[in-house]
Amino acid sequence: MNVYEVIREPLITEKGTKQEKVRKYFFRVDRRAGKREIRDAVERVFNVRVKKVNTMLIGGKWKRVRFQPGKTAEWKKAIVTLKEGQKIELT
């Protein structure tokens, strides 16, 4: 997989921006990507050193549009912790 296919987008949320002080960054990643692939992609794209990667699968939610029930897509979230002195400028 290409590094730009592994990292879909950074998650810019209130909770995520508070975690930047402890060098943690949130990303939406491909569901098939493993922790090593995520680590390599972040290191190559942002030119930083990664200390740890945590992942979680987020299940889809049931929604209704015009009385038709449906489910949103499931996705994978990665929490990347950087080594001391490393920083990512997302904005």
Secondary structure, 3 states (H helix, E strand, C coil): CCHHHHEEEECCCHHHHHHHHHCEEEEEECCCCCHHHHHHHHHHHHCCCEEEEEEEEECCCEEEECCEEEECCCEEEEEEEECCCCCCCCC
